[in-house]
Amino acid sequence: MKKKFSRKHPQDSNRSLFVADLDGTLLRSDGTFSQKDLDALEILSHRGVKTAVATGRSLYSFNQSAGLDLQVDYIIFSSGAGVVRQSDRKLVYQRNLSHEMVKQALDYMTHSTFDFMLHNPVPDNHRYVYRRVNGHNMDFETRIERYREFGKTLNSMTRKDFGEAAQFLAVVPQNETDDALKRSRDGLPGLSVIRSTSPLDHKSTWIEFFHPKVSKSKTAAWLATRLKVPVTNIMAIGNDYNDQDLLEWANRSYVVENAPADLKSRFQQVASNDNGGVAEAVEHWLSEKD
């Protein structure tokens, strides 16, 4: 018989933290949540566990998703560049690239072969300027089209228009990922360089450049400190490369079945995002704590 979630001892987890990725992990392929996963979040809340979603989406993009009404405590968005308290939608943390960082990165990016976007500071980082080099980069074109009302060409701006920024985002074909990552990290060693699989075509790679203190794990660590939660009481679950640092940092980590093979070889696997993987991981974690 399948073990049921325990609703006992609400005080025994009041200094614990659960962090889940959104797309491909908590959010199903059809853009909805499974009832099993929502029930698992309710169980965590009942037991006093603080809950957070850590997503690569901007706050604007998150607010357009089913996650807007999700019953969690915090939203870590843009891979850690900002945090919103879900109960009152208050921005409680943000970390942008400084003017000098933007200048340095812009010099590098404009001399590169990357198709890239430069995003406004948090929380308005759905607005951006872009530079197109390759006319065949369909994933890049799809992203421009999706957010066309918020974008401008880089050529329409002058250098004095640039101050702080949330991030740069370069879109590269799957077969160029390793070389592009190496060039990016060598060219901008002072920035946080984060890789993720495109949520649009699920093939291309997005390489994002943030303030050096931005990543899902670094911002989750800031949140844990704020909540006085020791890392030994933290669980994380994800599905892609931009979750990797979070999974390595958390005391207990899981990946869903639809994660890349190399991540599944490193972290405990549960069911896919379409089959209640988050609920399975939560049940396993709580059973270890009981």
C-alpha positions as CSV (number, residue, x, y, z in Angstrom):
1,M,0.0,0.0,0.0
2,K,1.3,3.4,-0.9
3,K,2.4,5.5,2.0
4,K,0.2,8.5,2.8
5,F,1.6,12.0,3.7
6,S,1.7,12.5,7.4
7,R,-0.1,15.6,8.7
8,K,1.4,15.2,12.2
9,H,3.9,17.4,14.0
10,P,3.5,20.8,12.3
11,Q,6.2,22.2,14.5
12,D,9.0,19.7,13.4
13,S,9.6,21.4,10.0
14,N,9.1,25.1,10.8
15,R,12.7,25.8,9.9
16,S,12.7,24.0,6.6
17,L,12.6,25.3,3.0
18,F,11.4,23.6,-0.2
19,V,12.5,25.1,-3.5
20,A,11.1,24.0,-6.9
21,D,11.8,25.0,-10.4
22,L,8.7,26.0,-12.4
23,D,8.7,25.1,-16.1
24,G,9.3,21.4,-16.7
25,T,9.2,20.6,-13.0
26,L,6.2,21.9,-11.1
27,L,4.4,23.2,-14.2
28,R,3.2,20.5,-16.6
29,S,3.8,20.5,-20.3
30,D,0.3,21.9,-20.9
31,G,0.9,24.9,-18.6
32,T,-1.1,23.6,-15.7
33,F,-0.4,22.1,-12.3
34,S,-1.3,18.5,-11.3
35,Q,-3.6,18.2,-8.3
36,K,-1.1,15.8,-6.7
37,D,1.6,18.5,-6.7
38,L,-0.7,21.2,-5.4
39,D,-1.8,18.8,-2.6
40,A,1.9,18.3,-1.8
41,L,2.4,22.1,-1.5
42,E,-0.5,22.2,0.9
43,I,1.0,19.4,3.0
44,L,4.3,21.4,3.2
45,S,2.4,24.5,4.3
46,H,0.5,22.6,7.0
47,R,3.8,21.3,8.3
48,G,5.3,24.7,8.5
49,V,7.8,24.3,5.7
50,K,8.5,27.5,3.8
51,T,8.1,27.1,0.0
52,A,9.5,28.9,-3.0
53,V,9.5,28.6,-6.7
54,A,12.8,29.3,-8.4
55,T,12.2,30.1,-12.1
56,G,14.2,31.5,-15.0
57,R,11.2,33.5,-16.1
58,S,11.0,37.3,-15.5
59,L,8.4,38.5,-13.1
60,Y,6.3,39.6,-16.0
61,S,6.4,36.2,-17.6
62,F,5.7,34.4,-14.3
63,N,2.7,36.6,-13.8
64,Q,1.3,35.5,-17.2
65,S,1.6,31.8,-16.1
66,A,-0.6,29.6,-13.9
67,G,1.9,30.3,-11.2
68,L,0.4,33.7,-10.4
69,D,-2.0,32.2,-7.9
70,L,0.3,29.4,-6.7
71,Q,0.1,28.8,-3.0
72,V,3.8,29.2,-2.1
73,D,5.6,31.7,0.1
74,Y,8.2,33.2,-2.3
75,I,8.9,33.5,-6.0
76,I,12.6,33.6,-7.0
77,F,12.5,34.9,-10.6
78,S,15.0,35.5,-13.4
79,S,17.3,32.7,-12.1
80,G,17.7,34.6,-8.8
81,A,17.9,38.3,-9.9
82,G,14.8,39.0,-7.8
83,V,12.5,37.7,-5.1
84,V,8.8,38.4,-4.6
85,R,6.8,37.5,-1.5
86,Q,3.8,35.8,-2.9
87,S,1.3,36.8,-0.2
88,D,1.4,40.5,-0.9
89,R,3.5,40.5,-4.2
90,K,6.1,42.7,-2.6
91,L,9.6,42.7,-4.1
92,V,11.9,41.8,-1.3
93,Y,15.2,41.3,-3.1
94,Q,16.8,42.4,-6.4
95,R,20.3,42.3,-7.8
96,N,21.2,44.0,-11.1
97,L,24.3,44.3,-13.1
98,S,26.0,47.6,-12.3
99,H,26.6,50.3,-15.0
100,E,30.3,49.2,-15.2
101,M,29.4,45.5,-15.6
102,V,26.9,46.4,-18.3
103,K,29.6,48.5,-20.1
104,Q,32.1,45.7,-19.9
105,A,29.6,43.0,-21.0
106,L,28.2,45.1,-23.8
107,D,31.7,45.7,-25.2
108,Y,32.3,41.9,-25.2
109,M,28.9,41.0,-26.6
110,T,28.9,43.5,-29.5
111,H,32.3,42.1,-30.6
112,S,31.0,38.5,-30.4
113,T,29.0,36.5,-32.9
114,F,26.1,36.1,-30.4
115,D,22.5,37.0,-31.1
116,F,21.7,38.6,-27.7
117,M,19.3,40.6,-25.6
118,L,20.0,43.1,-22.9
119,H,17.3,43.3,-20.3
120,N,16.2,46.3,-18.2
121,P,16.8,46.2,-14.4
122,V,14.6,44.0,-12.2
123,P,11.6,44.1,-11.9
124,D,11.0,45.5,-15.4
125,N,13.4,43.0,-17.1
126,H,10.8,41.9,-19.6
127,R,11.8,45.0,-21.5
128,Y,15.0,44.7,-23.6
129,V,17.1,45.7,-26.5
130,Y,18.5,43.2,-28.9
131,R,21.2,42.6,-31.5
132,R,20.7,40.2,-34.4
133,V,23.8,38.7,-36.1
134,N,22.5,35.5,-37.5
135,G,19.4,35.5,-39.7
136,H,18.7,31.8,-39.2
137,N,18.4,31.7,-35.4
138,M,14.7,30.8,-35.2
139,D,14.6,30.4,-31.4
140,F,15.9,34.0,-31.0
141,E,13.3,35.2,-33.5
142,T,10.6,33.4,-31.7
143,R,11.5,35.1,-28.4
144,I,11.6,38.5,-30.1
145,E,8.2,37.9,-31.6
146,R,6.7,36.7,-28.3
147,Y,7.8,39.9,-26.5
148,R,7.9,42.3,-29.5
149,E,6.0,45.1,-27.7
150,F,8.8,45.3,-25.1
151,G,11.8,45.1,-27.4
152,K,14.0,47.6,-29.3
153,T,17.0,47.1,-31.5
154,L,20.3,47.9,-30.0
155,N,21.1,50.2,-32.9
156,S,18.2,52.5,-31.7
157,M,20.0,53.2,-28.4
158,T,23.1,55.2,-27.6
159,R,25.7,54.3,-25.0
160,K,24.4,57.0,-22.6
161,D,21.1,55.1,-22.5
162,F,22.6,52.2,-20.6
163,G,22.8,52.2,-16.8
164,E,22.1,49.1,-14.7
165,A,20.6,46.0,-16.3
166,A,19.2,42.7,-15.0
167,Q,21.0,40.4,-17.5
168,F,22.2,39.7,-21.0
169,L,20.8,36.6,-22.8
170,A,22.4,35.0,-25.8
171,V,20.7,32.3,-27.9
172,V,22.9,29.6,-29.4
173,P,22.2,26.4,-31.4
174,Q,22.4,23.2,-29.4
175,N,25.6,22.0,-31.3
176,E,27.5,25.2,-30.3
177,T,26.7,25.1,-26.6
178,D,30.0,23.9,-25.2
179,D,32.1,26.3,-27.3
180,A,29.8,29.3,-26.5
181,L,29.9,28.6,-22.8
182,K,33.7,28.4,-22.8
183,R,34.0,31.7,-24.7
184,S,31.5,33.4,-22.5
185,R,33.1,32.3,-19.2
186,D,36.6,33.2,-20.6
187,G,35.4,36.5,-21.9
188,L,33.4,37.6,-18.9
189,P,35.0,35.8,-15.9
190,G,33.5,38.3,-13.4
191,L,29.9,37.6,-14.2
192,S,27.6,34.7,-13.3
193,V,27.1,32.7,-16.6
194,I,24.0,30.4,-16.5
195,R,23.0,27.9,-19.1
196,S,19.5,26.7,-19.7
197,T,17.6,24.8,-22.4
198,S,15.3,27.0,-24.4
199,P,11.7,26.7,-23.1
200,L,10.6,27.7,-26.7
201,D,12.1,25.1,-29.0
202,H,13.5,22.8,-26.3
203,K,16.7,22.5,-28.3
204,S,18.6,25.7,-28.4
205,T,20.7,26.9,-25.5
206,W,20.2,30.2,-23.6
207,I,23.3,31.6,-22.0
208,E,22.5,34.3,-19.5
209,F,24.9,36.8,-17.9
210,F,24.0,38.1,-14.4
211,H,25.6,39.9,-11.5
212,P,28.2,37.6,-9.9
213,K,26.0,37.1,-6.9
214,V,23.0,35.9,-8.9
215,S,22.0,32.3,-9.4
216,K,19.2,30.1,-8.0
217,S,21.4,28.7,-5.3
218,K,22.8,32.1,-4.2
219,T,19.4,33.7,-4.0
220,A,17.9,30.7,-2.3
221,A,20.8,30.9,0.3
222,W,19.9,34.6,0.8
223,L,16.3,33.6,1.4
224,A,17.3,30.7,3.8
225,T,19.3,33.2,5.8
226,R,16.4,35.6,6.0
227,L,14.1,32.8,7.2
228,K,16.8,31.3,9.5
229,V,16.7,27.9,7.8
230,P,19.8,25.8,8.0
231,V,21.0,24.3,4.7
232,T,20.5,20.8,6.2
233,N,16.7,21.5,6.2
234,I,16.5,22.5,2.5
235,M,15.1,20.4,-0.4
236,A,15.2,21.3,-4.1
237,I,13.8,19.8,-7.2
238,G,14.5,20.8,-10.9
239,N,14.7,19.6,-14.4
240,D,17.4,21.6,-16.3
241,Y,20.9,23.0,-16.3
242,N,19.9,26.3,-14.7
243,D,18.8,24.3,-11.7
244,Q,22.1,22.5,-11.3
245,D,23.8,24.9,-8.8
246,L,20.6,24.9,-6.7
247,L,20.5,21.1,-6.7
248,E,24.2,20.9,-5.7
249,W,23.6,23.4,-2.9
250,A,20.5,21.9,-1.3
251,N,20.8,19.2,1.3
252,R,18.3,17.0,-0.5
253,S,17.8,17.2,-4.2
254,Y,15.7,15.6,-6.9
255,V,15.2,15.8,-10.6
256,V,12.1,14.9,-12.6
257,E,12.2,12.1,-15.2
258,N,12.2,14.6,-18.1
259,A,15.6,16.1,-17.0
260,P,18.7,15.6,-19.2
261,A,20.4,12.3,-18.7
262,D,23.6,13.8,-17.1
263,L,21.5,15.5,-14.4
264,K,19.6,12.3,-13.7
265,S,22.9,10.4,-13.2
266,R,23.8,12.9,-10.5
267,F,20.6,13.4,-8.5
268,Q,17.8,11.2,-7.4
269,Q,15.1,10.8,-10.0
270,V,11.3,11.0,-9.5
271,A,8.4,10.9,-11.9
272,S,8.1,13.5,-14.7
273,N,6.6,16.9,-14.5
274,D,3.5,15.5,-16.1
275,N,3.1,12.7,-13.6
276,G,3.4,14.2,-10.2
277,G,7.2,14.2,-9.8
278,V,7.1,17.0,-7.3
279,A,4.6,15.2,-5.1
280,E,6.7,12.1,-5.2
281,A,9.8,14.0,-4.1
282,V,8.0,15.8,-1.3
283,E,6.6,12.4,0.0
284,H,10.1,10.9,-0.1
285,W,11.6,13.9,1.7
286,L,9.0,14.1,4.4
287,S,9.2,10.3,5.0
288,E,13.0,10.8,5.7
289,K,12.2,13.6,8.1
290,D,9.6,11.6,10.1
